[in-house]
Amino acid sequence: MTNHTEARAGPLAGIRVLDFSRILSGPYATMVLADLGADVVKIEEVGKGDDVRAFPPMQGPLSHYFIALNRNKRSIALNLKTEKGKEIAKALAASSDIVIENFRPGVMDRLGLGYDVLSADHPELIYCSISGFGAGSPLAGKPAFDIVTQALSGLMSVNSEPGAAPNRLGLPMGDMAGSIFCVFGVLAALHERSVTGRGKRLDVAMLDSLIGMLGYLSQIYFVSGAPPKAVGTKHASIVPYGAFPTADGHVIVACLTEGFWKSFARCLDMPELLADPRFAEYTQRLAHREALEGLIEARMRTATTEHWLERLDAFDVPNAPILDVGEALEQEHVAARGLVAAMDHPSAGRLRMVKGPIRFDGEGLEPRLPPPLLGEHSFDVLRDVLGYDEATCHSLEAAGVVEASAGG
């Protein structure tokens, strides 16, 4: 459907996404689709834009938060409180394959932009709503941010050292889980549409998504009847596993198999651990976790982190240093895999950003467009998608229906 003439790449080239979302859960999903080649048209509030545009630190006029979530998109600033603004939004939806929004349930219906309205004359439309709790939930009207869904999912209860206060994951996993399952659903709906010719309405809840990712943690409860307890960096059912202190820091060790456990005991130069019946098998090691971890910690404190990393590699034991975010982004792996891209922005200068991780035929997809200024593409979208002439675009701006930046 798209008439967008920008250079593009990726398997979703030719697909248009109309993006009503803001902050994180929707924008991350639409950025993934944009990275894959879709033409994403981001509808933003006139005079304000996405809330995160104002979140410091800033690079030029752009927030770090906005940069991280909005590359490869075109921005149109549209006043949805006006009838003409709603008319334009409906026309854009009619020219789109996918609509994504992340308001509370019912908001888009009240705006006259819900699925029933937009799909009435466009049955091919795929419409995905991301919210904290989903339609029909007793919590549907409750405001939801990442930390709220992390708390309600059980995730925070296991994310701490034993006996310590519960903590949230540093990653906004509630938001991102909603984003990821949105992308899964949209891609599945696109495939189904290619067979049936009809779209779908998708309802993705952040809390549902986190609960769906509990995996073996949920199964511990179903099997034993008791919820798993916080074990910090350790593992609920595998020992040894986690962060172990060294003479000058910590090292991650992960012995998920008997072979790795045996190699680790040899790496420690403690073959007696293998002969000790308390540590012979998974179940025994788990039952005697405290004793085993005490012996390992005492041994590893005798040498430096560098010493143990070299030795663990020599014995082929899964291991890692604990890097900060800067160290992680500057490590050799990131450079070798080309995970950081750089591109020029007309107002913010040279931007570095993390690329999407998917490779096609051995190559990652490079960003096509830098994160947009508010309304940067308002006139472009009106001209390219709806066929408006220049005079009409300027009259809409004068009436406060749209806003265009200097580049719009």
N, C-alpha and C positions, 0 to 999 in steps of 0.2 A: 504493500500500500504506500510505502514511503516514497516521497519525491525528493528527499533530502539529497543534496548534491555533494555534501562533504565526502572526502575520501573515507572509505570504511573498510573494515575487515571483520572476519569472524562468521560463524555459522548462522547467526541470527540477522545477518544483513537482509534488509527488506521487511523486517518486522518493526512496527512502531508501538512504543509503550507510552501511554499518557499517565504521568506520574503526579498524583495529588498528594503524595506523602511528604513528611518532613521529619526532622530530627534524625533517627537512626534506623528503626526497624524496616521502614519502607525504602529510604534512600540507599541502604546497603544492597537490598534486593535489586533495585532498579539499576544500581551501578554495575552489579554483576551481569545483568542482562545487557547493559550498554557495553561493557567490556567484551561481551560475546558478539557484538556487532549491531545490536538493536538501536534504532533511533529513539532515544528517550527524550520526550518533551516534558519538562518539569514545570508544573503550574505552581506559581508562588504568589503570596499575598502582596498586593500593591503597597508600596511604601515600607514594607517590612521584610518580606521574603521568609525563607526558612528560618525558624527560630535560632538555629545554630550559627547563622551568619555572624552573630555578635559575640560568640564565645571566644575569649582569648585563650592562648596567645594568637596573634595575628601575623600574617605575612602580607604586607601592603593592605589592601581592602578585604582580604580573604581570611576567614577564620581557619585555624588548623583543622577544626572539626568538619567544616564544610568542604575543605580541600580533600579530606580523607574519604568522603562519601559521595562526591558529585562530579567526578570527571566524566567525560564523554556524554554529557547531557546538554540539552538546549533549554534555556530558561525563558519562560514567558510570564510576566507579572500581570495577573488578571484579577479583576475585582468581581468575585463571585457573589457579592451582595447586590449587584445590579442585574437586571434582566438580560441586558446585552452580554454581560460577562458570562452568565449561565448559558446563553445561546451559543456563545463561542466555545465554551467548554463542551457542550453537547455535540457541536459540529466537529471539534477535534476528536472526541470519542468515536464519532461515526467514521472517522478516517484512521482509526487506530485498531490494532489487533488486541491489545491488552490494556486494561486500566488497573492501576494499583493505588490503593489508598490505605492510610493507617489512622483514621479518626476513630473515636469511640463508635460502637455500633449505633446506627440510626442517624448519625450526623449527615452522611451523604444523601440519605433519603430525604431528610428535612431540607437539604439544599436543592432537591429536585434532580440529583445526579446519582441516584442509586442504580443498582443493577437492573431492576425492572424497567426503569425509564430508558436507560442507555441501551439495553439489549432489545427493546421492543421492535425497533426497525433494523437492528444489527445483531441477529442471532449468532453470528460468528464470534462475537465479542467474548473474550476471556477477562473476567473481572475478579480480582483478588483483593480481599479485605484482610489487613493485618491489624489485630488489636490485642490488648492485654489478655482478655479472657474469652473472646468470641461471642457470637450471637447466641442467645439462649442461656448463657451462664448466669447464675445468681449474682455473679460479680460484674456483670457486663457494664454497669454504669459507674463502676469504681475506676478512678484514675490509676493508670498502670505505667510505671517506669521499670526499667531493668531490675533494680534492686528489689522491687515489690514481687516480681515474678520469681526471682531467685529465691526469695524467702519462702514463698508459697510452694515452690517445687520440691523442697527438701534439700536442695543443693547446698544451701548455706550451712545446714546442720552438719554436713560432713566436710566442710571446707575450713578446717582449723586444725591446730595441734590438739591432741587429747587434753580435755579439761579447759581449753581456752575458749574465749568468746567466739561465736560463729562469725564468719566473714564472707563477704561476697567475692566472687571471682574478679580479678582485675580486668579481664575482658568483659564487656557488656553482653554476656552470653544469652540473656533472655531476649534482648533485642535481636542479636545476631541469629539465634536459633529460629526466631520467627521469620527473619529474612531468608535464611537458607531453605526452610520448608516452603516458603512462598515460591522461591525459584524452582524447587523440585516440582511443586504443583503446577506452576505455569508451564514448565517444559512438558510435563505429562499431558496437560490440557491441549497444548499446541499439537502434540503428536496425535491425540485422539481427534482433534478437529480436522487434521489432515485426512482422517478416515471417514468421519461422520459429517463434516462440514459445519458442525455446531460448536459453539463455545461453551463455557462453564462458569458458574459462580463458585469461587473458592473462599473459604473462611478459615484463616490461619490465626490461631491464638498463641501468643508468646508463652503463656503458662503451659498449654498443651504441648508445645514444642519442647520445652525443657523436660516435662514429665516423660515425653516420648524418648528423650535422650538419656534417661536414668540408667537404662541398660541393666547390667548385672546388679547395680545397687537396688533396683526395684525387685529383682529376683531373689536377692538375699532376704528381703522382707517376706516375699510370697512363700519362699521355701522354709524359712526358719520361724517366721512369725514375729521376729524382732527387727527393728530398723537398724541399718548399719550405723556404726559410730564413727566419729571423726578420728582419723589416723594421720592427719597432716600430710606429709609427702609420702608416707608409707601406703601400703596397699591393704585393703580389707581382707584379702585371702591369699596373698603371695608374700613370702618372706625368704630372703631379704630383698627389699625393694624400697627405694626412696633416697632421701638425702642423708649422707653420713658425714660426720665432722672429720676434718683433717687437721694438721698442725696449723694451717693458716686459712681455713675456709671450709667449704663443703663440696662433696662430689655426689652426683646422682649415680646410683647403681640399680639395675633392673634385671633380676634373675627370674624370668618368667618360665624357664624350663629347667629340668634336672641337669641338662648339659651345662647351662650357664652357671647353675649353682656349684657344680663341681669345679668348673673353671675358676670361679670366684674364690673358692676355698684355696685352690692352688695359687692364685694370684696373691692372696693374703699370706701365703706360706704357712698355712694352718691346715695341713691334711688331716689333723686329728678331728676336725669338725665333721669330716665325711664318715669317720668311724663312730661318731657319737650317736647312739640310737635316738637321742632327742631331736636330732636334726636330719635323720635319714630320708624322710619323705615330706611332701607338702604338709600333710596334716600334723605331723610331729613338729615341724618347724613353726607352724602357726600356733600350736599349743604352747610352745616354749619360745615364743617371739621375744619376750623381754630378755631372757638369758642369752639367746643368740645375738640379738642386736647389741647387747652390752659387750660381748666378746669382740664383735666386729668393730664397734666404735673405739674400744680401747686400742685395737691394733692400728686402725687407720689414723688415729691421732698422733701416731709416732712419726708420720712423714707428711710432706707437703701435698697440696692439691696437685701440683704439676707431676710429682712423683707418681701419685696414684693414677692419674689420667694416662700417663705413659704405660704404666704397668697393666692397667685394665685393658687398654688397647692391645697390648702384647698378648694378653690371654683371651682376647676376643670376648670380653664381657661388656654388655651394653652399659654405656656410661656417658656422662656429660658434665661439663662445668655448668654453673648457674650464672647465666649472662644477664646483664641488665638490657633494657630495650635498645639502647645505643649500640652496645656490643653485639647484640643479635643482628641488628641491621647492617653492621659493618663487617660481619664475619665472612670468611672466604666462600662459604656455601652460598650466601645470598648473591655475591658477585658472580660466582660461577653459573648460577641458575638464572641470572639476569632478573632478579625479583624487584629491583628498584629502578624506576624509570625517572627520567628528568625531561621536563618540557617547559617552554617559555610561556608566560602569561603576560598579556599586554600591560597589566597594572601591578601585578604582584612579583614580576621578575621570574627568575629561574625556580621552578618548583620541583622538588624531589617527592616521590610518592611510591608506595608499595603497589606493584602490579598484581593483577589477578594471577592465581597460581596454576591455571590450566594451560597445558601446552598442546598444540595441534601439530602433528607431524614434526615434533621436536622443537617447535618454536612457540614462544609465548606471544600474546597479542599486545601490541604496543598501544598506549593511549592515543586517541585520535583528537580529542578536544580537551583543553584545560577546563577546570571547574568554572562555570559561567558567573559573570556578574549578574546581579538581579535585573531581570528583564533584558538581558543582553541580546536575546534572540526573539524578542516579542514580535517585531515587524517581520523578521525572516519567517517565523512560523505562520503568521497570518497570511503572508504572501504565498509561501511555498505550499502550505497544506490547504488553506481555505481560498486562495486565489484573490485575496483582497488587494486593491491597488494602494499606492502610496498615500493618496489623499484620504482614503478611508482609514488607514492605519493612524495617520496624524489626527484625524477627527476623533477617533476612539481614545487616543491619548489625551486630547484636550478635554474630553468628557469624563476622564478619570476611570475609564473602563479597563485600559491597559496602561502599563508603564514601560518605557523603553530606556535602557541605559544608553550611553553615548555610542555603544557598539550595536544597539538594537535596531 
